[in-house]
């Protein structure tokens, strides 16, 4: 069940979006997958509009809506990509997206598309099946391998990033989820990813640290622990990503 602050924010968002007559609004990620934690999880949404979101009047209306929502305590966690029926099928296309308290361009990835087809939550209008083509297993695997190889592996070499909670949490969990997708062809929640990580060789204290931050009460950190955690995360993820990519890169290109 959605928590009170989340429900209030979604209601305000849908009310404000109503002026643009959306064709559909969907939730994916933790909110749809049953692993949502209010105040800790992002609110990952997709909206399909009849009008091109990049048209100046539409873009201004969307930016104005998100700015008005800033009074809500969870507004900075609401991320939404805006599609149209004509552009929704193009997995390579970048769409107007509001994320991290500002507008940007982002594609709707095969992982997101697969989430929408598998357990997406319809908040308004038509279901994903009528607007998004299905994602093939090959397409999903190729994206997951490419994401590990081309984004996360180079990021591991940037030491400064890994002193931030968000990089430690997202990088480690994403690797576990990628492993499950490539080995078993399924999507898993962040909770399932954390349960999987020790068996993948992740340091137990690192997994406990991430788990406490998402599900419990994290202990106060010190600069020494932050540095040590960054080193342990990078020492684990670098070889783990290399092994995963080596095992599946050729297969996804065959």
N, C-alpha and C positions, 0 to 999 in steps of 0.2 A: 504494500500500500504506500502511496506517495505521502511524504511528510507534509506538514502544514505549510511551511515556508515555500517548499517546492511547488505545491499545488497552487498557492497564491500567485507565484511568479508565472507559472504556466498559464493560469487563467488570464492574467494581465497581458501576457504575450499574445495569446490567441485572440483576446478581445481587440488589442491594438492592430493585429494583423488582419482582422476582419475587414477593414477598410480597403484592403487590396484584393479581397475576394480570393483567398488561396484555394487552389484545387485540392491540395492535401498538405498535411503536416504530420511527420512521423518522428518518433524517438528511436534511437539506436543506442549502442553502448550499454553502460551499467543501468541506466534508467529503464531500458527495455528488457535487459537480460536478467533482471532479478538480483543484481549485486549492488544496487544504488545505496550510497551512504550520504545523507543530507549534510551539506557543508564540506564534504570531502570529495565527492564525485562531481564530475562535470555533467552538465545537462546537454547531451548531444542530440541535435535536432536537424531535420531536413524539411524545408518547406518548398512546395511546388506552386509557383505563381502563374497566373495567366499572362501577366505582363513581364517583359524582359526586365530583370532586376537591375541591369546596368543602364537602363533608361534613366536619365537624370531625375525626373520627378519620382520614379519608383525608388531609386537609390536614396534620395533625400528622405523619403517617407520611412524607409527601413532604418536608416541611421537615426532619424528622429525618434522612432519607436524604441530602439535600443538605449538611446540616451535617456529617455524618460523612465526606462526600467531601472536605471542605476540606483534609484531610491530603495529598491528591493535588496535585501542583504545577500542574496545568491546570484544577483544579476551578472556578476563577472564570470560566473561559471556556466552561463548559458551561451552555447555556441550553436550557430545555425547557418547552414548553407542553403542558398536560394537557387532553385532550378526552375525550368519551365517544362511543359510537356514536350516541347521540341528539342530541348537540350539534355533532358534527363538520361537518355540512352547512351550518351557519349562519355565513356569512362575516362577519356584523356582530357576532357574539357575542364578548365578551371571555372568555378562559379563564385559569384559574390558571396562572401562568407563573413559573418560577424563572429569573432573569436578573440579572446584575451582583451576584451574591452575596446575593440576597434575593427574596422572593415579591412578585408584582405581578399585575395583570390586563392581558392583551393579546389582541387578535384574531389569528387566523391569516390573514394578508393574502392577497389574490389572487396576489401574486408568490410567496409561500411555497407556496401551493396549486399554482400552476403548476410550480414547481420540483419538488414532490413527484411530480406526474404525469409530468414530463418526464424527470427523472433522479434522483428520490428513491431513497435507499438503504434497504432494509428491514433493520433490525437484529433485529427479532423480530416474529413473527406475520404478520398479514394485510397485503397490499399496499395502498397508498392507493386504488387504483381501486375497491375494494369499499366504502369508507367515506367518501370525499370526492367530491362531484360535480365534473365537469370545469369548468374556468374558460374562459369564452368570450373570444375576442379583444377584444370590446368591453368586457367587465368588466375585463380586464387593463389595457387602454389607459386607461380612465377612472380606475382606481386610480393608475396611474403619473402621469398628468397632475395628479390631485388631490394626490398626495404632493409633487410638485415645487412646485405652486402654493400649497398650504395649509400645508405644513410647512417645506420647504427654503427657499422664497423669503423668508418672514418671518425665518427663522433667519439669513439672510445679513445682515440689518440689525442683528444683535446682535454687535457687533464683538468683545466679550470672548470669545465662543465660539471664534473662529477662531484664537486663539493656542494652542489645544489640538490635538495631533496627530490625535486621533480625529475631530474635526469636519472638519479639512482632508482627511483621507483618505476618510472615509465620504461627505462631501458631494460631493466631486469625482467619486469613483468612481460614486456613485449617479446623478449627473447623466449620466455617459456611458452607464451601463446603461439608464437611462430613455430616452435618445436612441435607442439600438439597438432597444429594444422598440417604440418608437413608429414608427420608420422602417421596421423590418424585421420586426416581429412576433416577435422571438426574445429569449430570455434569454442574456446573455453573462456570462462569468466576470470576476473582478476583473482578471486578467491581460489579457484582451481589452479591458476598459474602459480600462486604462492605455495600451494600444497605440492605442486609438481617440482618446484625449484630444488629442494634438497636432493631429490633423486637425480637431478641433472648436474649435481656437483657444486651448486651454489653454497657459499659459506652460510652456516646456520645463523650466525649472529647478524649477517646481512638480511637474511629472510625475516628474522624476528624484528629487525628494525623497521623494515617496510610494512610488515603486518601490523605492528603497533601503530604506525602512522595512519594506516587506513581503517583499522578495525578497533583499536584500543586507545591507550593513552601513552604516547611516545615519551620516553625519558628525555630530560634536557640534554642537549648535545654540547660538546666542548670542541674547540678548534682541533684538538688532537684527534678526537674520534672522527670528526668530519674529514680530516686528511687521511686517516687510516681507512675509513669506509670508502673513500674515493679510490684509494689504491687497491683495496680488496675487490671492489666492483669492477674496475678496469682489468685487473689480473684475471678475474673469472670470465668476464664477458668477451674479451678479445679472443682467447682460444676457443671459447664455446661457440661464438659466431663463426669463426673460421671453420670449425668442424662441421657445423650445420650446413654452411654454404657448400663446403666441399662435398658433402653427402648428397645434396639435392640440386645443386646448380645445373649440372649437366642434364639431370632427369627432366627438369622443367623446360629445358630448351630443346629436348628431343621431339 
